[in-house]
């Protein structure tokens, strides 16, 4: 895709921020621009991950 090293590093930092902040979106609804027929909606994926993370946090406490 021809990303430069700085862009790749920025994407890794963004990914880390999203994954470490998943607990903030657990139980919320997200909107996105994916087609309704999409099997890989990023909002649905993030919500699923957030809810699993929240379940782990309950058991860890």
PQR file of N, CA, C, O and H, with PARSE charges and radii, in Angstrom:
ATOM      1  N   UNK A   1       0.810  -1.191   0.000 -0.4000 1.5000
ATOM      2  CA  UNK A   1       0.000   0.000   0.000 -0.0000 2.0000
ATOM      3  C   UNK A   1       0.854   1.255   0.000  0.5500 1.7000
ATOM      4  O   UNK A   1       0.316   2.361  -0.042 -0.5500 1.4000
ATOM      5  N   UNK A   2       2.129   1.116   0.045 -0.4000 1.5000
ATOM      6  CA  UNK A   2       3.044   2.244  -0.033 -0.0000 2.0000
ATOM      7  C   UNK A   2       2.932   3.234   1.121  0.5500 1.7000
ATOM      8  O   UNK A   2       2.981   4.446   0.910 -0.5500 1.4000
ATOM      9  H   UNK A   2       2.567   0.218   0.079  0.4000 1.0000
ATOM     10  N   UNK A   3       2.782   2.721   2.337 -0.4000 1.5000
ATOM     11  CA  UNK A   3       2.823   3.586   3.507 -0.0000 2.0000
ATOM     12  C   UNK A   3       4.278   3.851   3.867  0.5500 1.7000
ATOM     13  O   UNK A   3       5.120   2.959   3.772 -0.5500 1.4000
ATOM     14  H   UNK A   3       2.742   1.737   2.509  0.4000 1.0000
ATOM     15  N   UNK A   4       4.564   5.059   4.275 -0.4000 1.5000
ATOM     16  CA  UNK A   4       5.922   5.369   4.718 -0.0000 2.0000
ATOM     17  C   UNK A   4       6.074   4.891   6.174  0.5500 1.7000
ATOM     18  O   UNK A   4       5.071   4.660   6.849 -0.5500 1.4000
ATOM     19  H   UNK A   4       3.880   5.784   4.353  0.4000 1.0000
ATOM     20  N   UNK A   5       7.294   4.745   6.655 -0.4000 1.5000
ATOM     21  CA  UNK A   5       7.502   4.273   8.034 -0.0000 2.0000
ATOM     22  C   UNK A   5       6.774   5.119   9.089  0.5500 1.7000
ATOM     23  O   UNK A   5       6.271   4.570  10.069 -0.5500 1.4000
ATOM     24  H   UNK A   5       8.109   4.933   6.107  0.4000 1.0000
ATOM     25  N   UNK A   6       6.711   6.431   8.907 -0.4000 1.5000
ATOM     26  CA  UNK A   6       6.019   7.289   9.879 -0.0000 2.0000
ATOM     27  C   UNK A   6       4.520   6.986   9.894  0.5500 1.7000
ATOM     28  O   UNK A   6       3.903   7.000  10.959 -0.5500 1.4000
ATOM     29  H   UNK A   6       7.120   6.877   8.111  0.4000 1.0000
ATOM     30  N   UNK A   7       3.933   6.718   8.744 -0.4000 1.5000
ATOM     31  CA  UNK A   7       2.504   6.384   8.685 -0.0000 2.0000
ATOM     32  C   UNK A   7       2.243   5.033   9.348  0.5500 1.7000
ATOM     33  O   UNK A   7       1.250   4.865  10.057 -0.5500 1.4000
ATOM     34  H   UNK A   7       4.435   6.707   7.879  0.4000 1.0000
ATOM     35  N   UNK A   8       3.117   4.095   9.118 -0.4000 1.5000
ATOM     36  CA  UNK A   8       2.970   2.773   9.735 -0.0000 2.0000
ATOM     37  C   UNK A   8       3.059   2.892  11.244  0.5500 1.7000
ATOM     38  O   UNK A   8       2.263   2.285  11.961 -0.5500 1.4000
ATOM     39  H   UNK A   8       3.923   4.232   8.542  0.4000 1.0000
ATOM     40  N   UNK A   9       4.014   3.662  11.734 -0.4000 1.5000
ATOM     41  CA  UNK A   9       4.152   3.873  13.174 -0.0000 2.0000
ATOM     42  C   UNK A   9       2.908   4.549  13.751  0.5500 1.7000
ATOM     43  O   UNK A   9       2.455   4.185  14.837 -0.5500 1.4000
ATOM     44  H   UNK A   9       4.661   4.155  11.151  0.4000 1.0000
ATOM     45  N   UNK A  10       2.362   5.510  13.048 -0.4000 1.5000
ATOM     46  CA  UNK A  10       1.144   6.191  13.501 -0.0000 2.0000
ATOM     47  C   UNK A  10      -0.029   5.216  13.572  0.5500 1.7000
ATOM     48  O   UNK A  10      -0.834   5.283  14.501 -0.5500 1.4000
ATOM     49  H   UNK A  10       2.729   5.805  12.166  0.4000 1.0000
ATOM     50  N   UNK A  11      -0.131   4.321  12.607 -0.4000 1.5000
ATOM     51  CA  UNK A  11      -1.205   3.320  12.624 -0.0000 2.0000
ATOM     52  C   UNK A  11      -1.053   2.370  13.806  0.5500 1.7000
ATOM     53  O   UNK A  11      -2.044   2.003  14.437 -0.5500 1.4000
ATOM     54  H   UNK A  11       0.523   4.267  11.852  0.4000 1.0000
ATOM     55  N   UNK A  12       0.176   1.972  14.111 -0.4000 1.5000
ATOM     56  CA  UNK A  12       0.412   1.110  15.275 -0.0000 2.0000
ATOM     57  C   UNK A  12       0.032   1.824  16.574  0.5500 1.7000
ATOM     58  O   UNK A  12      -0.562   1.215  17.464 -0.5500 1.4000
ATOM     59  H   UNK A  12       0.982   2.270  13.599  0.4000 1.0000
ATOM     60  N   UNK A  13       0.370   3.110  16.687 -0.4000 1.5000
ATOM     61  CA  UNK A  13       0.015   3.869  17.884 -0.0000 2.0000
ATOM     62  C   UNK A  13      -1.500   4.007  18.012  0.5500 1.7000
ATOM     63  O   UNK A  13      -2.040   3.897  19.113 -0.5500 1.4000
ATOM     64  H   UNK A  13       0.852   3.605  15.964  0.4000 1.0000
ATOM     65  N   UNK A  14      -2.189   4.245  16.896 -0.4000 1.5000
ATOM     66  CA  UNK A  14      -3.649   4.354  16.926 -0.0000 2.0000
ATOM     67  C   UNK A  14      -4.273   3.027  17.332  0.5500 1.7000
ATOM     68  O   UNK A  14      -5.210   2.995  18.130 -0.5500 1.4000
ATOM     69  H   UNK A  14      -1.750   4.334  16.002  0.4000 1.0000
ATOM     70  N   UNK A  15      -3.762   1.946  16.790 -0.4000 1.5000
ATOM     71  CA  UNK A  15      -4.274   0.611  17.135 -0.0000 2.0000
ATOM     72  C   UNK A  15      -4.113   0.357  18.624  0.5500 1.7000
ATOM     73  O   UNK A  15      -5.023  -0.165  19.268 -0.5500 1.4000
ATOM     74  H   UNK A  15      -3.001   1.973  16.142  0.4000 1.0000
ATOM     75  N   UNK A  16      -2.964   0.720  19.171 -0.4000 1.5000
ATOM     76  CA  UNK A  16      -2.725   0.523  20.594 -0.0000 2.0000
ATOM     77  C   UNK A  16      -3.690   1.344  21.436  0.5500 1.7000
ATOM     78  O   UNK A  16      -4.210   0.843  22.433 -0.5500 1.4000
ATOM     79  H   UNK A  16      -2.225   1.144  18.648  0.4000 1.0000
ATOM     80  N   UNK A  17      -3.942   2.595  21.057 -0.4000 1.5000
ATOM     81  CA  UNK A  17      -4.900   3.441  21.793 -0.0000 2.0000
ATOM     82  C   UNK A  17      -6.303   2.857  21.743  0.5500 1.7000
ATOM     83  O   UNK A  17      -7.010   2.852  22.750 -0.5500 1.4000
ATOM     84  H   UNK A  17      -3.520   3.001  20.247  0.4000 1.0000
ATOM     85  N   UNK A  18      -6.709   2.365  20.581 -0.4000 1.5000
ATOM     86  CA  UNK A  18      -8.055   1.786  20.445 -0.0000 2.0000
ATOM     87  C   UNK A  18      -8.174   0.544  21.319  0.5500 1.7000
ATOM     88  O   UNK A  18      -9.154   0.388  22.048 -0.5500 1.4000
ATOM     89  H   UNK A  18      -6.134   2.369  19.763  0.4000 1.0000
ATOM     90  N   UNK A  19      -7.192  -0.329  21.251 -0.4000 1.5000
ATOM     91  CA  UNK A  19      -7.283  -1.578  22.004 -0.0000 2.0000
ATOM     92  C   UNK A  19      -7.189  -1.362  23.513  0.5500 1.7000
ATOM     93  O   UNK A  19      -7.844  -2.075  24.273 -0.5500 1.4000
ATOM     94  H   UNK A  19      -6.396  -0.203  20.660  0.4000 1.0000
ATOM     95  N   UNK A  20      -6.397  -0.403  23.960 -0.4000 1.5000
ATOM     96  CA  UNK A  20      -6.310  -0.156  25.400 -0.0000 2.0000
ATOM     97  C   UNK A  20      -7.517   0.619  25.926  0.5500 1.7000
ATOM     98  O   UNK A  20      -7.750   0.642  27.135 -0.5500 1.4000
ATOM     99  H   UNK A  20      -5.865   0.177  23.343  0.4000 1.0000
ATOM    100  N   UNK A  21      -8.277   1.244  25.053 -0.4000 1.5000
ATOM    101  CA  UNK A  21      -9.461   1.987  25.475 -0.0000 2.0000
ATOM    102  C   UNK A  21     -10.764   1.259  25.233  0.5500 1.7000
ATOM    103  O   UNK A  21     -11.834   1.861  25.323 -0.5500 1.4000
ATOM    104  H   UNK A  21      -8.088   1.225  24.071  0.4000 1.0000
ATOM    105  N   UNK A  22     -10.697  -0.029  24.929 -0.4000 1.5000
ATOM    106  CA  UNK A  22     -11.914  -0.780  24.620 -0.0000 2.0000
ATOM    107  C   UNK A  22     -12.943  -0.728  25.754  0.5500 1.7000
ATOM    108  O   UNK A  22     -14.147  -0.701  25.500 -0.5500 1.4000
ATOM    109  H   UNK A  22      -9.828  -0.518  24.856  0.4000 1.0000
ATOM    110  N   UNK A  23     -12.475  -0.715  26.981 -0.4000 1.5000
ATOM    111  CA  UNK A  23     -13.422  -0.742  28.102 -0.0000 2.0000
ATOM    112  C   UNK A  23     -14.328   0.484  28.108  0.5500 1.7000
ATOM    113  O   UNK A  23     -15.397   0.447  28.717 -0.5500 1.4000
ATOM    114  H   UNK A  23     -11.497  -0.737  27.188  0.4000 1.0000
ATOM    115  N   UNK A  24     -13.939   1.546  27.462 -0.4000 1.5000
ATOM    116  CA  UNK A  24     -14.770   2.751  27.413 -0.0000 2.0000
ATOM    117  C   UNK A  24     -15.993   2.598  26.498  0.5500 1.7000
ATOM    118  O   UNK A  24     -16.979   3.316  26.666 -0.5500 1.4000
ATOM    119  H   UNK A  24     -13.070   1.576  26.968  0.4000 1.0000
ATOM    120  N   UNK A  25     -15.939   1.677  25.541 -0.4000 1.5000
ATOM    121  CA  UNK A  25     -17.069   1.539  24.614 -0.0000 2.0000
ATOM    122  C   UNK A  25     -17.956   0.338  24.916  0.5500 1.7000
ATOM    123  O   UNK A  25     -18.978   0.142  24.260 -0.5500 1.4000
ATOM    124  H   UNK A  25     -15.138   1.093  25.406  0.4000 1.0000
ATOM    125  N   UNK A  26     -17.571  -0.471  25.911 -0.4000 1.5000
ATOM    126  CA  UNK A  26     -18.388  -1.641  26.253 -0.0000 2.0000
ATOM    127  C   UNK A  26     -19.791  -1.185  26.640  0.5500 1.7000
ATOM    128  O   UNK A  26     -19.953  -0.260  27.436 -0.5500 1.4000
ATOM    129  H   UNK A  26     -16.740  -0.311  26.444  0.4000 1.0000
ATOM    130  N   UNK A  27     -20.792  -1.832  26.078 -0.4000 1.5000
ATOM    131  CA  UNK A  27     -22.175  -1.512  26.389 -0.0000 2.0000
ATOM    132  C   UNK A  27     -22.756  -0.341  25.610  0.5500 1.7000
ATOM    133  O   UNK A  27     -23.921   0.005  25.805 -0.5500 1.4000
ATOM    134  H   UNK A  27     -20.660  -2.583  25.431  0.4000 1.0000
ATOM    135  N   UNK A  28     -21.978   0.267  24.744 -0.4000 1.5000
ATOM    136  CA  UNK A  28     -22.448   1.393  23.936 -0.0000 2.0000
ATOM    137  C   UNK A  28     -22.707   0.947  22.499  0.5500 1.7000
ATOM    138  O   UNK A  28     -22.264  -0.121  22.077 -0.5500 1.4000
ATOM    139  H   UNK A  28     -21.032  -0.014  24.586  0.4000 1.0000
ATOM    140  N   UNK A  29     -23.415   1.766  21.771 -0.4000 1.5000
ATOM    141  CA  UNK A  29     -23.658   1.517  20.347 -0.0000 2.0000
ATOM    142  C   UNK A  29     -22.698   2.388  19.546  0.5500 1.7000
ATOM    143  O   UNK A  29     -22.465   3.546  19.895 -0.5500 1.4000
ATOM    144  H   UNK A  29     -23.775   2.634  22.113  0.4000 1.0000
ATOM    145  N   UNK A  30     -22.149   1.840  18.489 -0.4000 1.5000
ATOM    146  CA  UNK A  30     -21.275   2.588  17.597 -0.0000 2.0000
ATOM    147  C   UNK A  30     -21.905   2.666  16.218  0.5500 1.7000
ATOM    148  O   UNK A  30     -22.649   1.771  15.816 -0.5500 1.4000
ATOM    149  H   UNK A  30     -22.338   0.900  18.206  0.4000 1.0000
ATOM    150  N   UNK A  31     -21.616   3.706  15.515 -0.4000 1.5000
ATOM    151  CA  UNK A  31     -22.078   3.852  14.134 -0.0000 2.0000
ATOM    152  C   UNK A  31     -20.866   3.793  13.217  0.5500 1.7000
ATOM    153  O   UNK A  31     -19.751   4.126  13.619 -0.5500 1.4000
ATOM    154  H   UNK A  31     -21.012   4.433  15.842  0.4000 1.0000
ATOM    155  N   UNK A  32     -21.094   3.371  11.997 -0.4000 1.5000
ATOM    156  CA  UNK A  32     -20.004   3.314  11.023 -0.0000 2.0000
ATOM    157  C   UNK A  32     -20.584   3.500   9.617  0.5500 1.7000
ATOM    158  O   UNK A  32     -21.783   3.718   9.444 -0.5500 1.4000
ATOM    159  H   UNK A  32     -21.999   3.101  11.670  0.4000 1.0000
ATOM    160  N   UNK A  33     -19.722   3.409   8.645 -0.4000 1.5000
ATOM    161  CA  UNK A  33     -20.142   3.591   7.261 -0.0000 2.0000
ATOM    162  C   UNK A  33     -20.090   2.283   6.468  0.5500 1.7000
ATOM    163  O   UNK A  33     -20.205   2.300   5.242 -0.5500 1.4000
ATOM    164  H   UNK A  33     -18.748   3.232   8.785  0.4000 1.0000
ATOM    165  N   UNK A  34     -19.921   1.165   7.148 -0.4000 1.5000
ATOM    166  CA  UNK A  34     -19.879  -0.122   6.451 -0.0000 2.0000
ATOM    167  C   UNK A  34     -21.251  -0.443   5.859  0.5500 1.7000
ATOM    168  O   UNK A  34     -22.273  -0.086   6.446 -0.5500 1.4000
ATOM    169  H   UNK A  34     -19.828   1.151   8.144  0.4000 1.0000
ATOM    170  N   UNK A  35     -21.288  -1.110   4.706 -0.4000 1.5000
ATOM    171  CA  UNK A  35     -22.574  -1.542   4.155 -0.0000 2.0000
ATOM    172  C   UNK A  35     -23.249  -2.530   5.105  0.5500 1.7000
ATOM    173  O   UNK A  35     -22.565  -3.277   5.805 -0.5500 1.4000
ATOM    174  H   UNK A  35     -20.458  -1.400   4.229  0.4000 1.0000
ATOM    175  N   UNK A  36     -24.558  -2.543   5.136 -0.4000 1.5000
ATOM    176  CA  UNK A  36     -25.286  -3.452   6.017 -0.0000 2.0000
ATOM    177  C   UNK A  36     -24.964  -4.913   5.731  0.5500 1.7000
ATOM    178  O   UNK A  36     -25.087  -5.760   6.616 -0.5500 1.4000
ATOM    179  H   UNK A  36     -25.114  -1.937   4.567  0.4000 1.0000
ATOM    180  N   UNK A  37     -24.557  -5.210   4.519 -0.4000 1.5000
ATOM    181  CA  UNK A  37     -24.247  -6.592   4.151 -0.0000 2.0000
ATOM    182  C   UNK A  37     -22.824  -6.995   4.520  0.5500 1.7000
ATOM    183  O   UNK A  37     -22.432  -8.140   4.291 -0.5500 1.4000
ATOM    184  H   UNK A  37     -24.457  -4.523   3.800  0.4000 1.0000
ATOM    185  N   UNK A  38     -22.046  -6.079   5.085 -0.4000 1.5000
ATOM    186  CA  UNK A  38     -20.650  -6.352   5.403 -0.0000 2.0000
ATOM    187  C   UNK A  38     -20.525  -7.403   6.499  0.5500 1.7000
ATOM    188  O   UNK A  38     -21.195  -7.330   7.529 -0.5500 1.4000
ATOM    189  H   UNK A  38     -22.365  -5.150   5.271  0.4000 1.0000
ATOM    190  N   UNK A  39     -19.657  -8.379   6.260 -0.4000 1.5000
ATOM    191  CA  UNK A  39     -19.382  -9.397   7.274 -0.0000 2.0000
ATOM    192  C   UNK A  39     -18.307  -8.926   8.252  0.5500 1.7000
ATOM    193  O   UNK A  39     -18.099  -9.546   9.295 -0.5500 1.4000
ATOM    194  H   UNK A  39     -19.112  -8.438   5.424  0.4000 1.0000
ATOM    195  N   UNK A  40     -17.633  -7.843   7.919 -0.4000 1.5000
ATOM    196  CA  UNK A  40     -16.494  -7.378   8.721 -0.0000 2.0000
ATOM    197  C   UNK A  40     -16.673  -5.922   9.140  0.5500 1.7000
ATOM    198  O   UNK A  40     -15.747  -5.125   8.987 -0.5500 1.4000
ATOM    199  H   UNK A  40     -17.802  -7.339   7.072  0.4000 1.0000
ATOM    200  N   UNK A  41     -17.814  -5.567   9.653 -0.4000 1.5000
ATOM    201  CA  UNK A  41     -18.064  -4.211  10.111 -0.0000 2.0000
ATOM    202  C   UNK A  41     -17.106  -3.890  11.267  0.5500 1.7000
ATOM    203  O   UNK A  41     -17.060  -4.613  12.263 -0.5500 1.4000
ATOM    204  H   UNK A  41     -18.566  -6.215   9.777  0.4000 1.0000
ATOM    205  N   UNK A  42     -16.350  -2.806  11.124 -0.4000 1.5000
ATOM    206  CA  UNK A  42     -15.370  -2.478  12.162 -0.0000 2.0000
ATOM    207  C   UNK A  42     -16.042  -2.080  13.476  0.5500 1.7000
ATOM    208  O   UNK A  42     -15.498  -2.363  14.543 -0.5500 1.4000
ATOM    209  H   UNK A  42     -16.388  -2.219  10.315  0.4000 1.0000
ATOM    210  N   UNK A  43     -17.203  -1.435  13.430 -0.4000 1.5000
ATOM    211  CA  UNK A  43     -17.896  -1.057  14.660 -0.0000 2.0000
ATOM    212  C   UNK A  43     -18.384  -2.293  15.409  0.5500 1.7000
ATOM    213  O   UNK A  43     -18.229  -2.378  16.627 -0.5500 1.4000
ATOM    214  H   UNK A  43     -17.645  -1.205  12.563  0.4000 1.0000
ATOM    215  N   UNK A  44     -18.962  -3.238  14.702 -0.4000 1.5000
ATOM    216  CA  UNK A  44     -19.429  -4.467  15.345 -0.0000 2.0000
ATOM    217  C   UNK A  44     -18.261  -5.248  15.933  0.5500 1.7000
ATOM    218  O   UNK A  44     -18.372  -5.818  17.018 -0.5500 1.4000
ATOM    219  H   UNK A  44     -19.088  -3.168  13.712  0.4000 1.0000
ATOM    220  N   UNK A  45     -17.153  -5.274  15.222 -0.4000 1.5000
ATOM    221  CA  UNK A  45     -15.963  -5.969  15.710 -0.0000 2.0000
ATOM    222  C   UNK A  45     -15.451  -5.320  16.992  0.5500 1.7000
ATOM    223  O   UNK A  45     -15.122  -6.017  17.952 -0.5500 1.4000
ATOM    224  H   UNK A  45     -17.063  -4.811  14.340  0.4000 1.0000
ATOM    225  N   UNK A  46     -15.382  -3.991  17.013 -0.4000 1.5000
ATOM    226  CA  UNK A  46     -14.913  -3.294  18.213 -0.0000 2.0000
ATOM    227  C   UNK A  46     -15.851  -3.519  19.400  0.5500 1.7000
ATOM    228  O   UNK A  46     -15.392  -3.712  20.526 -0.5500 1.4000
ATOM    229  H   UNK A  46     -15.649  -3.425  16.233  0.4000 1.0000
ATOM    230  N   UNK A  47     -17.156  -3.493  19.152 -0.4000 1.5000
ATOM    231  CA  UNK A  47     -18.121  -3.729  20.234 -0.0000 2.0000
ATOM    232  C   UNK A  47     -17.984  -5.148  20.776  0.5500 1.7000
ATOM    233  O   UNK A  47     -17.998  -5.349  21.990 -0.5500 1.4000
ATOM    234  H   UNK A  47     -17.529  -3.336  18.238  0.4000 1.0000
ATOM    235  N   UNK A  48     -17.852  -6.131  19.891 -0.4000 1.5000
ATOM    236  CA  UNK A  48     -17.661  -7.515  20.355 -0.0000 2.0000
ATOM    237  C   UNK A  48     -16.403  -7.618  21.219  0.5500 1.7000
ATOM    238  O   UNK A  48     -16.426  -8.225  22.289 -0.5500 1.4000
ATOM    239  H   UNK A  48     -17.841  -5.968  18.905  0.4000 1.0000
ATOM    240  N   UNK A  49     -15.315  -7.025  20.750 -0.4000 1.5000
ATOM    241  CA  UNK A  49     -14.063  -7.064  21.505 -0.0000 2.0000
ATOM    242  C   UNK A  49     -14.213  -6.341  22.845  0.5500 1.7000
ATOM    243  O   UNK A  49     -13.713  -6.819  23.863 -0.5500 1.4000
ATOM    244  H   UNK A  49     -15.296  -6.532  19.881  0.4000 1.0000
ATOM    245  N   UNK A  50     -14.890  -5.205  22.852 -0.4000 1.5000
ATOM    246  CA  UNK A  50     -15.080  -4.434  24.087 -0.0000 2.0000
ATOM    247  C   UNK A  50     -15.896  -5.213  25.100  0.5500 1.7000
ATOM    248  O   UNK A  50     -15.579  -5.211  26.289 -0.5500 1.4000
ATOM    249  H   UNK A  50     -15.296  -4.817  22.024  0.4000 1.0000
ATOM    250  N   UNK A  51     -16.938  -5.876  24.640 -0.4000 1.5000
ATOM    251  CA  UNK A  51     -17.783  -6.638  25.552 -0.0000 2.0000
ATOM    252  C   UNK A  51     -17.039  -7.830  26.134  0.5500 1.7000
ATOM    253  O   UNK A  51     -17.206  -8.143  27.313 -0.5500 1.4000
ATOM    254  H   UNK A  51     -17.195  -5.878  23.674  0.4000 1.0000
ATOM    255  N   UNK A  52     -16.224  -8.498  25.330 -0.4000 1.5000
ATOM    256  CA  UNK A  52     -15.409  -9.606  25.840 -0.0000 2.0000
ATOM    257  C   UNK A  52     -14.408  -9.078  26.861  0.5500 1.7000
ATOM    258  O   UNK A  52     -14.210  -9.680  27.916 -0.5500 1.4000
ATOM    259  H   UNK A  52     -16.089  -8.244  24.373  0.4000 1.0000
ATOM    260  N   UNK A  53     -13.782  -7.954  26.543 -0.4000 1.5000
ATOM    261  CA  UNK A  53     -12.823  -7.344  27.465 -0.0000 2.0000
ATOM    262  C   UNK A  53     -13.508  -6.978  28.780  0.5500 1.7000
ATOM    263  O   UNK A  53     -12.941  -7.196  29.850 -0.5500 1.4000
ATOM    264  H   UNK A  53     -13.943  -7.465  25.686  0.4000 1.0000
ATOM    265  N   UNK A  54     -14.708  -6.430  28.713 -0.4000 1.5000
ATOM    266  CA  UNK A  54     -15.449  -6.063  29.919 -0.0000 2.0000
ATOM    267  C   UNK A  54     -15.779  -7.298  30.754  0.5500 1.7000
ATOM    268  O   UNK A  54     -15.735  -7.248  31.983 -0.5500 1.4000
ATOM    269  H   UNK A  54     -15.169  -6.253  27.843  0.4000 1.0000
ATOM    270  N   UNK A  55     -16.112  -8.412  30.084 -0.4000 1.5000
ATOM    271  CA  UNK A  55     -16.387  -9.656  30.809 -0.0000 2.0000
ATOM    272  C   UNK A  55     -15.141 -10.133  31.552  0.5500 1.7000
ATOM    273  O   UNK A  55     -15.239 -10.562  32.702 -0.5500 1.4000
ATOM    274  H   UNK A  55     -16.148  -8.453  29.085  0.4000 1.0000
ATOM    275  N   UNK A  56     -13.975 -10.067  30.916 -0.4000 1.5000
ATOM    276  CA  UNK A  56     -12.724 -10.449  31.565 -0.0000 2.0000
ATOM    277  C   UNK A  56     -12.439  -9.555  32.761  0.5500 1.7000
ATOM    278  O   UNK A  56     -11.969 -10.027  33.796 -0.5500 1.4000
ATOM    279  H   UNK A  56     -13.895  -9.718  29.982  0.4000 1.0000
ATOM    280  N   UNK A  57     -12.725  -8.254  32.622 -0.4000 1.5000
ATOM    281  CA  UNK A  57     -12.492  -7.325  33.715 -0.0000 2.0000
ATOM    282  C   UNK A  57     -13.362  -7.654  34.916  0.5500 1.7000
ATOM    283  O   UNK A  57     -12.920  -7.509  36.055 -0.5500 1.4000
ATOM    284  H   UNK A  57     -13.107  -7.870  31.781  0.4000 1.0000
ATOM    285  N   UNK A  58     -14.612  -8.101  34.677 -0.4000 1.5000
ATOM    286  CA  UNK A  58     -15.501  -8.470  35.783 -0.0000 2.0000
ATOM    287  C   UNK A  58     -14.923  -9.635  36.576  0.5500 1.7000
ATOM    288  O   UNK A  58     -14.958  -9.638  37.807 -0.5500 1.4000
ATOM    289  H   UNK A  58     -14.971  -8.219  33.751  0.4000 1.0000
ATOM    290  N   UNK A  59     -14.385 -10.633  35.855 -0.4000 1.5000
ATOM    291  CA  UNK A  59     -13.846 -11.802  36.523 -0.0000 2.0000
ATOM    292  C   UNK A  59     -12.515 -11.515  37.212  0.5500 1.7000
ATOM    293  O   UNK A  59     -12.171 -12.168  38.198 -0.5500 1.4000
ATOM    294  H   UNK A  59     -14.357 -10.630  34.855  0.4000 1.0000
ATOM    295  N   UNK A  60     -11.774 -10.547  36.700 -0.4000 1.5000
ATOM    296  CA  UNK A  60     -10.479 -10.218  37.273 -0.0000 2.0000
ATOM    297  C   UNK A  60     -10.610  -9.409  38.563  0.5500 1.7000
ATOM    298  O   UNK A  60      -9.706  -9.404  39.398 -0.5500 1.4000
ATOM    299  H   UNK A  60     -12.053 -10.017  35.899  0.4000 1.0000
ATOM    300  N   UNK A  61     -11.734  -8.735  38.712 -0.4000 1.5000
ATOM    301  CA  UNK A  61     -11.904  -7.856  39.882 -0.0000 2.0000
ATOM    302  C   UNK A  61     -12.183  -8.632  41.134  0.5500 1.7000
ATOM    303  O   UNK A  61     -12.351  -8.043  42.202 -0.5500 1.4000
ATOM    304  H   UNK A  61     -12.468  -8.739  38.033  0.4000 1.0000
TER
END
